Amino acid sequence: MKNFYLITIIGILCCYSCSEDNGDSGNSGISDPAQIATIMNDNLILPPGSFTVDPNTVQIDESITIGNGSSSIVPLASGQSMTNSISFNAPNGNVNAVGMRFGTTGPIYFVPVNTNGATAGTGNFDFLINQGICADLSQVCHDIKCYEFAQTSSGNISRANIRDVAMLCGNCDEPSCQGLVDASDCGGLAGQDGSPRFNLTWSGSADLDLYVQDPNGETLSFNNPQSNSGGALDIDCTGNCSGGNSENITWANGGPSGTYQFYVNIFSGSATSYTITVRDNGNTVNTFNGTISSGNSNTLTYTKN
């Protein structure tokens, strides 16, 4: 496929080809769960007014029980806002804060909650993980423990409620991600999710190419698979992948704000239909369907805030 173009950059593209997706894509970067938990804590963004507590300096109230009503693994994508809901029952005190921590060491991050001094109820707060966190981590899905707590007005804290979370730093079809997350958490598409992410799929034997220009004016495609803004073409498959024809251009650690322009080119073959899916912050924001027989499709745009 496009051998006369790719020969000069094959050393780069071999890292992104779907045919190389054999589960070894995450060999570089930090993979130790304890280290990753510490990095996640350092990159945790909480609402204003949050505070930390050293668990070694406070008493544990064994009468407090907490939970969240779910035992499923929580998928975490960098830059994606999440809501944590922690239910509590504290017969010996009024709960005024709930909190969390990744891993077994370090301070607990608490958020004041408006429970009106209740002894039982639910505390809700939003949080997110910095977009750049996956840059230094192994490019896989990391199974990490999240410890949740409640604190009373007297300063006592509960025992931890432990949840499994999956830090999504790998492709959706990365073997380490299977069994940790549902494919729908990555949009059910080949390649890595991102902010933003542009995914092209089509059927038949035609060879299509996806072009995406970032707000800085740099265009990513098969002949420029990496951009200075952090974008990458990580999937480029035509007929040789189990998931079918697909190209994926993504900013896994978050791309610049502004307007992205994108279109499809038919490199060879006959008329074919295609679908472009645009995702951002873990959500599908738009889907475009079209048919192309020659040249380029119409240029489309997506504006990232």
Buried (B, 14 or more C-beta within 10 A) or exposed (E): BBEEEBEEBEEBBEEBBBEEBEEEBBEEBBBEBEEBBBBBBEBBEBEEEBBEBEBEEBEEBEBBBBBBEEEEBBBBBBBBEBEBBBBBBBEEBBBBBBBBBBBEEBBBBBBBBEBEEBBEBBBBBEBBBBBBBBBBBBBBBBBBBBBBBBBBEBBBBBBBBEBEBBBBBBBBBBBBBEEBBBEEBBBEBBBBBBBBBBBBBBEBEBBBBBBBBBBEEBBBBBBBBBBEBBBBBBBBBBEEBEBEBBBBBBBBBBBBEEEBBBBBBBEEBEEBEBBBBBBBBBEBBEEBEBEBEEEEBEEBEBEBE
